Amino acid sequence: MARIGYMPAIGDRHAVENWPWFLLVDPVKLPYGIKRTTIAERMQWRQQTRKKLELSVKEWRKASMKDIGHHGDDAVISVIESLCGKGSFLWTSNYRNVGQIPELPMEAVVETRCLFDAAGVHPLCAPMPKIIQTMVLPQVLRQEAILDIALQGTFDKLVALVQTDPLCSRLPMGACRKMVRKMLSANKSLIKNDRLLEE
């Protein structure tokens, strides 16, 4: 907010994806108390979460349904309950743009506040200031293009698109191509478009 005049989503570290300088500087010196997590930390978090989930399932099987009084703080459950007619719930969600953000392409998936109730999902109008458009629109266009490339594109087209990402701006010439090759190789079993694997 101090830099651009608008408050980002509070507590949401995903906001740094739109400001590449957060991810391109020394992680020890990140401003505003932002902490960059490592892959090792995320893997550890995943293992801990899995153990908690396994324990919860084990305990749930022992308990009768009447003993389970609440669902914790899982927002997805609140969404389901609201859609089933148990109140309403306001939550920031990924939802298609049906006009709530007129400055972005229609039908693009956007993160937006939605009201959930028995009548369905109601995205709230959220016009986007021009300064924010300059940061968000290129990301949306990139995401739209990646779908076409994943389904029908070529390796070269994928490299060309990835190179446009601001996070790749400091990579030396050729490094992006090498990074994409490595990424595709690691995910080869999931790729249905063989043209992506041909150089």
C-alpha positions as CSV (number, residue, x, y, z in Angstrom):
1,M,0.0,0.0,0.0
2,A,2.9,2.3,0.8
3,R,4.4,1.7,-2.6
4,I,1.4,1.8,-5.0
5,G,-1.5,3.2,-3.0
6,Y,-3.7,0.2,-2.8
7,M,-4.0,-2.5,0.0
8,P,-3.1,-6.0,-1.2
9,A,-5.1,-9.0,0.1
10,I,-4.2,-9.0,3.8
11,G,-2.1,-11.9,4.9
12,D,-1.8,-13.3,1.4
13,R,1.8,-13.9,0.4
14,H,0.6,-14.7,-3.1
15,A,0.5,-11.0,-3.7
16,V,4.3,-11.1,-4.1
17,E,3.9,-13.0,-7.4
18,N,2.8,-9.7,-9.0
19,W,5.9,-7.8,-7.7
20,P,8.9,-9.7,-8.9
21,W,11.4,-7.6,-6.8
22,F,10.2,-9.6,-3.7
23,L,11.4,-12.8,-5.3
24,L,14.5,-11.5,-6.9
25,V,16.3,-10.1,-3.9
26,D,18.2,-11.6,-1.0
27,P,15.6,-13.6,0.9
28,V,17.2,-12.5,4.2
29,K,16.4,-8.8,3.4
30,L,12.8,-9.0,2.3
31,P,10.8,-6.0,3.5
32,Y,7.5,-5.8,5.4
33,G,8.3,-9.0,7.4
34,I,7.7,-11.2,4.3
35,K,9.3,-14.7,4.7
36,R,10.1,-16.7,1.7
37,T,9.5,-20.4,2.3
38,T,11.8,-23.1,0.9
39,I,10.7,-26.3,-0.9
40,A,12.1,-28.2,2.1
41,E,9.8,-26.2,4.5
42,R,6.8,-26.8,2.3
43,M,7.6,-30.6,2.1
44,Q,7.8,-30.7,5.9
45,W,4.5,-28.8,6.2
46,R,2.9,-31.3,3.8
47,Q,4.1,-34.3,5.8
48,Q,2.8,-32.7,9.1
49,T,-0.5,-31.9,7.5
50,R,-0.8,-35.5,6.2
51,K,-0.1,-36.9,9.6
52,K,-2.8,-34.6,11.1
53,L,-5.3,-35.6,8.4
54,E,-4.6,-39.3,9.0
55,L,-5.1,-38.9,12.7
56,S,-8.3,-36.9,12.1
57,V,-9.7,-39.7,9.9
58,K,-8.7,-42.3,12.4
59,E,-10.4,-40.4,15.3
60,W,-13.4,-39.6,13.1
61,R,-14.0,-43.3,12.4
62,K,-14.1,-44.0,16.2
63,A,-16.5,-41.2,16.9
64,S,-20.2,-41.1,16.1
65,M,-21.4,-38.3,13.9
66,K,-23.2,-36.6,16.9
67,D,-19.8,-36.3,18.6
68,I,-18.4,-34.3,15.8
69,G,-19.6,-30.8,16.6
70,H,-17.9,-28.6,14.1
71,H,-15.6,-28.6,11.1
72,G,-12.8,-26.3,12.3
73,D,-11.9,-23.3,10.2
74,D,-12.0,-24.9,6.7
75,A,-13.6,-22.3,4.5
76,V,-14.6,-24.9,1.9
77,I,-17.0,-26.5,4.3
78,S,-18.6,-23.1,4.9
79,V,-19.0,-22.7,1.1
80,I,-20.7,-26.1,0.8
81,E,-23.0,-25.3,3.8
82,S,-23.9,-22.0,2.3
83,L,-24.7,-23.5,-1.2
84,C,-26.9,-26.0,0.6
85,G,-28.9,-23.2,2.2
86,K,-27.3,-23.0,5.6
87,G,-26.7,-19.2,5.7
88,S,-24.4,-17.2,3.4
89,F,-20.6,-16.9,3.3
90,L,-18.3,-14.3,1.8
91,W,-15.0,-15.6,0.7
92,T,-12.3,-14.7,-1.8
93,S,-12.3,-17.3,-4.5
94,N,-11.0,-18.2,-7.9
95,Y,-14.0,-17.7,-10.2
96,R,-14.6,-16.9,-13.8
97,N,-14.9,-13.2,-14.7
98,V,-18.6,-12.7,-15.5
99,G,-18.1,-8.9,-15.5
100,Q,-17.2,-8.3,-11.8
101,I,-13.8,-7.1,-13.0
102,P,-14.6,-5.3,-16.2
103,E,-11.0,-4.4,-17.0
104,L,-10.0,-8.1,-17.4
105,P,-11.0,-10.5,-20.1
106,M,-14.5,-12.1,-19.7
107,E,-14.4,-15.7,-18.6
108,A,-10.8,-15.5,-17.4
109,V,-10.4,-17.0,-13.9
110,V,-9.9,-14.2,-11.4
111,E,-9.5,-14.1,-7.7
112,T,-12.5,-12.2,-6.5
113,R,-14.8,-11.9,-3.5
114,C,-17.8,-14.1,-3.9
115,L,-21.0,-14.4,-1.8
116,F,-22.1,-18.1,-1.5
117,D,-25.7,-18.9,-0.6
118,A,-28.6,-21.2,-1.6
119,A,-29.0,-19.4,-4.9
120,G,-25.4,-20.0,-5.9
121,V,-22.2,-18.1,-6.3
122,H,-22.4,-14.3,-6.6
123,P,-19.1,-12.6,-7.5
124,L,-19.0,-9.0,-6.2
125,C,-18.1,-6.1,-8.5
126,A,-14.5,-5.1,-8.1
127,P,-13.4,-2.5,-10.7
128,M,-9.6,-2.4,-11.0
129,P,-7.6,0.8,-10.8
130,K,-5.3,1.4,-13.8
131,I,-2.1,1.0,-11.8
132,I,-3.2,-2.5,-10.6
133,Q,-4.3,-3.3,-14.2
134,T,-0.7,-2.8,-15.4
135,M,0.4,-5.5,-13.0
136,V,-2.5,-8.0,-13.2
137,L,-3.4,-7.9,-16.9
138,P,-0.1,-9.3,-18.2
139,Q,-0.4,-12.2,-15.7
140,V,-3.9,-13.0,-16.9
141,L,-2.9,-12.9,-20.6
142,R,0.0,-15.2,-19.8
143,Q,-2.2,-17.6,-17.9
144,E,-4.7,-17.7,-20.8
145,A,-1.9,-18.3,-23.3
146,I,-0.4,-21.1,-21.3
147,L,-3.6,-23.1,-21.6
148,D,-3.5,-23.0,-25.4
149,I,0.2,-23.9,-25.4
150,A,-0.3,-26.8,-23.0
151,L,-3.0,-28.2,-25.3
152,Q,-1.6,-27.5,-28.7
153,G,1.6,-25.5,-28.5
154,T,5.3,-26.3,-29.1
155,F,8.3,-26.3,-26.9
156,D,9.5,-23.0,-28.5
157,K,6.2,-21.3,-27.9
158,L,6.3,-22.3,-24.3
159,V,9.8,-21.0,-23.8
160,A,8.8,-17.7,-25.5
161,L,5.9,-17.3,-23.2
162,V,7.8,-18.2,-20.0
163,Q,10.5,-15.6,-21.0
164,T,7.8,-12.9,-20.8
165,D,7.3,-13.5,-17.1
166,P,8.9,-10.7,-15.0
167,L,10.4,-13.3,-12.7
168,C,12.5,-14.5,-15.6
169,S,13.9,-11.0,-16.4
170,R,17.2,-11.6,-14.7
171,L,17.9,-15.0,-16.2
172,P,20.8,-14.9,-18.7
173,M,20.0,-15.7,-22.3
174,G,19.3,-19.4,-22.8
175,A,18.7,-20.1,-19.1
176,C,14.9,-19.9,-19.5
177,R,15.0,-22.5,-22.2
178,K,17.1,-24.8,-20.0
179,M,14.7,-24.2,-17.1
180,V,11.6,-25.1,-19.2
181,R,13.3,-28.2,-20.5
182,K,14.0,-29.3,-17.0
183,M,10.5,-28.6,-15.9
184,L,9.0,-30.6,-18.8
185,S,11.3,-33.5,-18.1
186,A,10.3,-33.6,-14.5
187,N,6.6,-33.7,-15.5
188,K,6.9,-35.8,-18.6
189,S,4.4,-38.4,-17.4
190,L,1.7,-35.8,-17.0
191,I,2.1,-34.2,-20.5
192,K,-0.4,-35.1,-23.1
193,N,0.9,-32.8,-25.8
194,D,4.0,-34.5,-27.3
195,R,4.9,-31.3,-29.2
196,L,6.0,-29.8,-25.9
197,L,8.7,-32.5,-25.6
198,E,10.1,-32.0,-29.0
199,E,12.9,-29.4,-29.5
